[in-house]
């Protein structure tokens, strides 16, 4: 528990909306992320993506609910079973996929964490990337950050 509290102590100043929460509650809420082996900056990147433009009234409860929701969605996606159509059987799809993989080096989880941590205030770049290639932007920045960028772009268009 002391290790969890020390991680929470490092995360709390990095994420503004968690600063009102007590260290023990925050450490308990962050335990699933800590158990996955994430460091304080990685956890901060995850939390910044959870509540981009608002402050939850009870941060620890919100983190727990969001992580539970994500865990259930992942389990439901895995339990969905096989696809009805096999994309491996479609020759043109395989050609496109192999050409795309040759163009760009494979993206790592560290690339995604870095992009989500440092692009939250550059929403115009995220929006432009999403307009250019939505699938790549969603992979790199995540759904929440892309939705935030689209919302900000819609506000500025008025």
Secondary structure, 3 states (H helix, E strand, C coil): CHHHHHHHHHHHCCCHHHCCCCHHHHHHHHHHHHHCCCCHHHHHHHHHHHCCCCCCCCHHHHHHHHHHHHHHHHHHHHHCCCCCCCHHHCHHHHHHHHHHHHHCCCCCHHHHHHHHHHCCCCHHHHHHHHHHCHHHHHHHHCHHHHHHHHHHHHHHCC
